[in-house]
Amino acid sequence: MARIRILVINPNTTQGMTDNLIPLVESLNYTDYTFLTAPSGVPSINTTEDGLISAQACLSTVLSLADSHDAFLVACYSLHPLVAMLQEELPRGKFVTGIFQSSIAMALSLLKMPMPVLNSTSSGSDSRAAVGADVGQGGESGNWGLWGCGYSAEARKCFGIVSTGEQQGALLSEAVEKFLGQQGKGSRFAGVQTTGLNASELHYAREEVVKERMVGAARRFLWVEGVKVSVICLGCAGMVNMDEWVKEGAGGNDVKVVDGVKAGVSVLQGLCRGGYV
């Protein structure tokens, strides 16, 4: 089978961020990659306007490379408009995703589902039997409910996002609701915790400062009432290799950390190999 050719796009102009992505992506040893830094635009994408400027700056360059690539990954953690633009402009059989969309899809796949139990109603009681215990005696006449998989019904298993500044945090919360089409009590999304550092500062600030902010943001998920945050997404392409800091803040190895760049490459691999033309 021919190797898949993926173009990894950093839509801001900071070459150092692109350089940080290269060893991470190539370590996956999946396929052939090309890396593109925005030819013009903004050094850090922190607002909706920044996203539009960076998308317009990248579009023509990316389209000029379309024939030599099978799939395209937009490495900006937002509902970046370049994803929609490329989906509209590229021909059938060319796949596009962003690290934001991919990380959420991966996070939802990693969340444990509530354990199904049997609510017996034949005697008017509300007793609950674990699956595998009494299904043989009452499975046909009982009603299936949902139990919290080791936690109370209020402690939902959820995912959260560690992001950059407060403004970006608000934009991401809105973006998740738009992407999933759900919000409120039944949501599997526990919100965004922010570091107060923008994407450029994540790259250029002193390591001890960045670590302190990342650990602190992740730790705040322990204080979210009524949920168990068991998956955390790295909410910026500049957070490459900061997985362990997030785990340190959020409770160790019980928490899974999703890097959107890794997730994006995996999603594009699946789309191309699966033949979804």
C-alpha positions as CSV (number, residue, x, y, z in Angstrom):
1,M,0.0,0.0,0.0
2,A,1.3,3.4,-0.9
3,R,2.5,5.7,1.9
4,I,0.1,8.4,2.9
5,R,1.4,12.0,2.5
6,I,0.2,14.4,5.2
7,L,0.8,18.1,5.2
8,V,1.0,19.4,8.7
9,I,0.1,23.1,8.8
10,N,1.1,25.6,11.5
11,P,-1.1,28.5,10.6
12,N,0.9,31.1,12.6
13,T,4.2,32.5,11.5
14,T,6.3,31.2,14.4
15,Q,8.8,28.7,12.9
16,G,9.9,27.5,16.3
17,M,6.4,26.0,16.9
18,T,6.6,24.1,13.6
19,D,10.0,22.9,14.5
20,N,8.7,21.5,17.8
21,L,6.1,19.5,15.9
22,I,8.5,17.7,13.6
23,P,10.1,15.2,16.0
24,L,6.7,14.4,17.6
25,V,5.0,13.6,14.3
26,E,8.0,11.7,12.9
27,S,8.3,9.6,16.0
28,L,4.9,8.1,15.2
29,N,6.5,6.5,12.2
30,Y,3.3,6.3,10.3
31,T,3.9,7.8,6.9
32,D,5.4,10.8,5.0
33,Y,5.0,14.3,6.3
34,T,5.6,17.8,5.1
35,F,5.5,20.7,7.5
36,L,4.3,24.2,6.6
37,T,4.5,27.4,8.6
38,A,2.2,30.3,7.6
39,P,4.0,32.5,5.0
40,S,2.4,35.6,6.6
41,G,-0.2,36.5,9.2
42,V,0.2,36.5,13.0
43,P,2.8,34.9,15.3
44,S,0.2,33.6,17.7
45,I,-3.5,32.9,17.2
46,N,-5.5,34.2,20.2
47,T,-8.7,35.6,18.8
48,T,-11.3,34.8,16.1
49,E,-9.8,37.6,14.0
50,D,-6.4,36.0,14.3
51,G,-7.9,32.8,13.0
52,L,-9.4,34.4,9.9
53,I,-6.2,36.3,9.1
54,S,-4.1,33.2,9.4
55,A,-6.5,31.1,7.3
56,Q,-6.4,33.6,4.5
57,A,-2.7,33.8,4.7
58,C,-2.3,30.0,4.3
59,L,-5.1,29.0,1.9
60,S,-3.5,29.6,-1.4
61,T,-0.2,28.0,-0.4
62,V,-1.9,24.9,0.9
63,L,-4.0,24.6,-2.2
64,S,-0.9,24.8,-4.4
65,L,0.4,21.7,-2.5
66,A,-2.8,19.7,-2.8
67,D,-1.7,17.4,-5.6
68,S,1.3,16.2,-3.7
69,H,-0.5,15.4,-0.5
70,D,-3.4,13.1,0.6
71,A,-4.4,14.7,3.8
72,F,-4.0,18.0,5.7
73,L,-3.7,18.7,9.4
74,V,-4.3,22.2,10.7
75,A,-2.2,22.5,13.9
76,C,-4.1,25.2,15.7
77,Y,-6.3,24.3,18.7
78,S,-9.5,26.1,17.8
79,L,-12.4,25.9,15.3
80,H,-9.9,27.3,12.8
81,P,-11.5,28.5,9.6
82,L,-8.8,27.0,7.5
83,V,-10.3,23.5,8.1
84,A,-13.7,24.5,6.7
85,M,-12.0,26.4,3.8
86,L,-9.9,23.4,2.8
87,Q,-12.8,21.0,3.1
88,E,-14.7,23.2,0.7
89,E,-11.9,23.8,-1.8
90,L,-10.1,20.4,-1.9
91,P,-11.3,17.7,-4.3
92,R,-13.0,14.5,-3.2
93,G,-10.7,12.0,-1.6
94,K,-8.5,14.6,0.1
95,F,-9.0,14.6,3.9
96,V,-8.7,17.6,6.3
97,T,-9.0,17.8,10.1
98,G,-7.8,20.1,12.8
99,I,-6.0,19.2,16.1
100,F,-9.0,20.5,18.0
101,Q,-11.6,18.3,16.3
102,S,-9.3,15.2,16.4
103,S,-8.4,15.6,20.1
104,I,-12.1,15.8,21.1
105,A,-12.9,12.7,19.0
106,M,-10.0,10.9,20.7
107,A,-11.0,12.1,24.2
108,L,-14.6,10.8,23.8
109,S,-13.2,7.5,22.7
110,L,-11.0,7.3,25.8
111,L,-13.7,8.1,28.3
112,K,-15.2,5.1,30.0
113,M,-18.9,4.7,29.4
114,P,-21.3,4.3,32.4
115,M,-21.8,0.7,33.4
116,P,-25.2,-0.6,32.4
117,V,-27.2,-2.1,35.2
118,L,-30.7,-3.8,35.4
119,N,-33.4,-1.9,37.2
120,S,-35.9,-4.5,38.3
121,T,-39.4,-3.1,38.3
122,S,-41.4,-6.4,38.7
123,S,-41.8,-5.9,42.4
124,G,-42.2,-2.2,42.3
125,S,-38.7,-1.7,43.8
126,D,-35.8,0.2,42.4
127,S,-33.1,-2.4,43.1
128,R,-30.1,-2.4,40.8
129,A,-28.3,-5.6,39.7
130,A,-24.9,-5.5,38.1
131,V,-24.6,-6.7,34.5
132,G,-23.4,-10.3,34.5
133,A,-25.0,-11.0,37.9
134,D,-28.8,-11.2,37.4
135,V,-29.2,-10.7,33.6
136,G,-30.1,-14.3,33.2
137,Q,-32.9,-14.1,35.8
138,G,-34.4,-10.7,34.9
139,G,-32.9,-9.4,31.7
140,E,-36.0,-9.9,29.6
141,S,-38.5,-8.1,31.9
142,G,-36.2,-5.4,33.5
143,N,-35.5,-1.9,32.4
144,W,-31.9,-0.8,31.5
145,G,-30.5,2.2,33.3
146,L,-27.1,3.8,33.6
147,W,-24.8,3.6,36.6
148,G,-21.7,5.7,37.1
149,C,-19.0,3.1,36.6
150,G,-17.7,3.2,40.1
151,Y,-18.8,6.7,40.8
152,S,-22.1,8.2,41.9
153,A,-24.6,9.2,39.2
154,E,-23.6,12.8,39.6
155,A,-19.9,12.1,39.1
156,R,-19.8,11.8,35.3
157,K,-16.7,10.8,33.5
158,C,-15.7,13.9,31.5
159,F,-12.9,15.4,29.5
160,G,-11.4,18.8,29.9
161,I,-9.0,21.1,28.0
162,V,-5.9,22.9,29.3
163,S,-5.5,26.0,27.2
164,T,-3.6,29.3,26.9
165,G,-5.2,32.6,28.0
166,E,-8.7,33.3,29.4
167,Q,-9.9,34.7,26.1
168,Q,-8.9,31.6,24.3
169,G,-10.5,29.5,27.0
170,A,-13.9,31.2,26.5
171,L,-13.6,30.7,22.7
172,L,-12.8,27.0,23.2
173,S,-15.7,26.4,25.5
174,E,-18.0,27.9,22.8
175,A,-16.3,25.9,20.1
176,V,-16.7,22.6,21.9
177,E,-20.4,23.2,22.3
178,K,-20.7,24.0,18.6
179,F,-18.7,21.0,17.6
180,L,-20.5,18.5,19.8
181,G,-23.9,20.1,19.6
182,Q,-24.6,19.6,23.3
183,Q,-24.2,21.4,26.5
184,G,-25.5,21.5,30.1
185,K,-26.2,18.7,32.5
186,G,-25.6,15.7,30.3
187,S,-22.4,16.9,28.6
188,R,-19.2,14.9,28.8
189,F,-17.2,18.2,28.7
190,A,-15.9,19.6,32.0
191,G,-14.7,22.9,30.6
192,V,-11.4,24.7,30.0
193,Q,-8.7,25.6,32.5
194,T,-6.2,28.2,31.3
195,T,-2.5,28.9,31.9
196,G,-2.5,32.6,31.2
197,L,0.2,32.2,28.6
198,N,-0.4,32.6,24.9
199,A,1.0,30.3,22.3
200,S,4.2,32.3,21.8
201,E,4.9,32.5,25.6
202,L,4.5,28.7,25.9
203,H,7.4,28.4,23.5
204,Y,9.6,31.3,24.7
205,A,9.0,31.6,28.5
206,R,11.2,29.9,31.0
207,E,10.5,26.2,31.4
208,E,9.8,26.4,35.1
209,V,7.2,29.2,34.5
210,V,5.5,27.1,31.8
211,K,5.5,24.0,34.0
212,E,4.0,25.8,37.0
213,R,1.2,27.2,34.9
214,M,0.5,23.9,33.2
215,V,0.4,22.0,36.5
216,G,-1.8,24.6,38.1
217,A,-4.3,24.6,35.2
218,A,-4.6,20.9,35.2
219,R,-4.9,20.7,39.0
220,R,-8.0,22.9,38.9
221,F,-9.9,20.1,37.2
222,L,-9.7,18.3,40.6
223,W,-12.0,20.9,42.0
224,V,-14.8,20.7,39.4
225,E,-17.9,19.5,41.3
226,G,-20.0,16.6,40.2
227,V,-17.6,15.2,37.5
228,K,-14.5,13.0,37.3
229,V,-12.2,14.5,34.7
230,S,-10.3,11.4,33.4
231,V,-9.1,12.8,30.0
232,I,-7.5,16.1,29.4
233,C,-6.7,17.6,26.0
234,L,-3.6,19.8,25.4
235,G,-5.3,22.9,24.0
236,C,-2.5,24.3,22.0
237,A,0.0,23.0,19.4
238,G,2.7,24.7,21.5
239,M,2.0,22.3,24.4
240,V,3.9,19.4,22.7
241,N,5.6,17.2,25.2
242,M,3.8,18.7,28.2
243,D,1.8,15.6,28.9
244,E,3.6,14.7,32.2
245,W,3.1,18.2,33.6
246,V,-0.7,17.8,33.1
247,K,-0.7,14.4,34.7
248,E,1.2,15.8,37.6
249,G,-1.4,18.4,38.2
250,A,-4.4,16.3,37.6
251,G,-3.8,13.2,39.5
252,G,-1.1,11.1,37.9
253,N,-1.5,8.1,35.6
254,D,-5.3,7.8,36.2
255,V,-5.6,10.7,33.8
256,K,-5.1,10.2,30.1
257,V,-3.7,13.2,28.2
258,V,-4.5,13.7,24.5
259,D,-2.1,15.6,22.2
260,G,-4.1,17.0,19.3
261,V,-1.2,16.6,16.9
262,K,-0.9,12.9,17.6
263,A,-4.7,12.5,17.4
264,G,-4.9,14.4,14.2
265,V,-2.3,12.3,12.4
266,S,-4.1,9.1,13.7
267,V,-7.5,10.4,12.4
268,L,-6.1,11.2,9.0
269,Q,-4.4,7.9,8.8
270,G,-7.7,6.2,9.5
271,L,-9.6,8.3,7.0
272,C,-7.1,7.6,4.2
273,R,-6.7,3.9,5.0
274,G,-10.4,3.4,5.4
275,G,-11.2,4.5,1.9
276,Y,-13.9,7.0,2.9
277,V,-14.1,8.6,-0.6
